[in-house]
Amino acid sequence: MPRNRILLSSPHMGGNEKKYIKEAFKTNWIAPVGNNVNEFERQVRDFTGTKAACAVSSGTGAIHLALDLLGVGKDDIVFCSSLTFVASANPILYLGGRPVFIDSERDTWNMSPEILEQALEFYKMHEKLPKAVIVVNLYGQSAKMDRIVEICNRYAVSVIEDAAESLGAVYQGKMSGTFGRFGVYSFNGNKIITTSGGGMIISDEEMMIRKALEKATQSKEAAAHYQHETVGYNYRLSNICAGIGRGQMEVIEDRIRQKRAIYEQYVYGLGDVDGIEFMPEAEGSFHTRWLTAMTIDPDRLGVTAGEVVEYLNENDIEARPVWKPLHLQPLFIGYDYFCEGQDQSRYLFENGICLPSDTKMTVEEISRVIRLIRKRIRVDKVIA
């Protein structure tokens, strides 16, 4: 009988999602408006401590709205983390802007404040400061947002915090997504909670979120007829999907505990291996461990990260490489990239692995992943 495939990170329902979806059908509010949308936004506001939130159809759409609200247009410069999914930077191109990519640091895997400051100083000297900086909080961990915001404030540049992967993470006592002028979350199917597909833009600037709502609903003016004076988008989240989100928000703290427990089991099973390093939890931060990620040193272990990923997939285990940095993507050839010394984003991509972190995995399944990794790197140990 075939073994069930162990997944990287799949949806995990909490139980009340169906109740809220039925409520939408019962009241016939199945469009992108209704009580589920309102309540889902309230839950996220309360959970993160932010003042305003607008639920939209994707995290990508939320970034697009944030850039639009900051006035990004043709040939405007926008800085962006390089080690991230393409969705972080695509909206810059939507608006005709020019992305500039910033390298990561090893102690957070996120944007380096030092390199960010060097890039800002360089563009200041050329009288072309960016309209915004998009900082990505990777795999459930915040960047050093206190330093990044302080640096950007000195140059009068707005920060968009792409917290798509880090809802529930904490840095210096504040929730991920609440440091910049805008924060962005994703509720895609593989995230720590899901709405099937969806996202949210948050801010303490309530007026800006009202503008985001207007733009997300085609920028309709207050008139009896359809009046449009600015460009808008069809980005509002449906009331049905928001019902899923309501149920998911009720179990988010459980999901974070489960993700961190999965990480701890991997550390127990692999932490003794010389040549394996797990993504660190930065000082002053709380890492959700949305995905457990680690690096493989091929010189010490005689095997590459790619070979380990391939071996796991051959054994019905979904593991993936770390994101390919955007400055290495064919789409972004010719755009500026700032790093210093070793290219950390490239190093993490070439040597990094995202391990299965599905909250429905059993202890036995995690142990099987560990045993197979040890087998592939030829390191023996009995895993209880």
Sequence and secondary structure as in RCSB ss.txt:
>XXXX:A:sequence
MPRNRILLSSPHMGGNEKKYIKEAFKTNWIAPVGNNVNEFERQVRDFTGTKAACAVSSGTGAIHLALDLLGVGKD
DIVFCSSLTFVASANPILYLGGRPVFIDSERDTWNMSPEILEQALEFYKMHEKLPKAVIVVNLYGQSAKMDRIVE
ICNRYAVSVIEDAAESLGAVYQGKMSGTFGRFGVYSFNGNKIITTSGGGMIISDEEMMIRKALEKATQSKEAAAH
YQHETVGYNYRLSNICAGIGRGQMEVIEDRIRQKRAIYEQYVYGLGDVDGIEFMPEAEGSFHTRWLTAMTIDPDR
LGVTAGEVVEYLNENDIEARPVWKPLHLQPLFIGYDYFCEGQDQSRYLFENGICLPSDTKMTVEEISRVIRLIRK
RIRVDKVIA
>XXXX:A:secstr
     B SS     S HHHHHHHHHHHT  SS SHHHHHHHHHHHHHHT SEEEEES HHHHHHHHHHHTT  TT
 EEEEESSS GGGTHHHHHTT EEEEE B TTTSSB HHHHHHHHHHHHHTT   SEEEEE GGG    HHHHHH
HHHHTT EEEEE TT TT EETTEETT SSSEEEEE  TTSSS  SS EEEEES HHHHHHHHHHHBTTB SSSS
  B S   B B  HHHHHHHHHHHTTHHHHHHHHHHHHHHHHHHHTT TTEEE    TTEE   SSEEEEE HHH
HSS HHHHHHHHHHTTB  EE    GGGSGGGTTS EE  SS HHHHHHHHEEEE   TT  HHHHHHHHHHHHH
HTT      
